[in-house]
């Protein structure tokens, strides 16, 4: 058997790119906090209009 002690170029490139783990990111850098606006219509729960999104068999049958 012949042993090849020099790694090929592709293996060197793989090791250069994936040979170590990335730097850790602090939790504070991953989180964004902003206050909510209860009168904002773009998000949140709308109790008056939420019944339109659900189907009820009793209502469909007129019971």
Protein Blocks (a to p, Z undefined) as FASTA:
>chain_A
ZZdfbdcfklmmmmmmmmpccddddfklmpccddddfklmkgcjdfklmmmmpccfklmn
oZZ
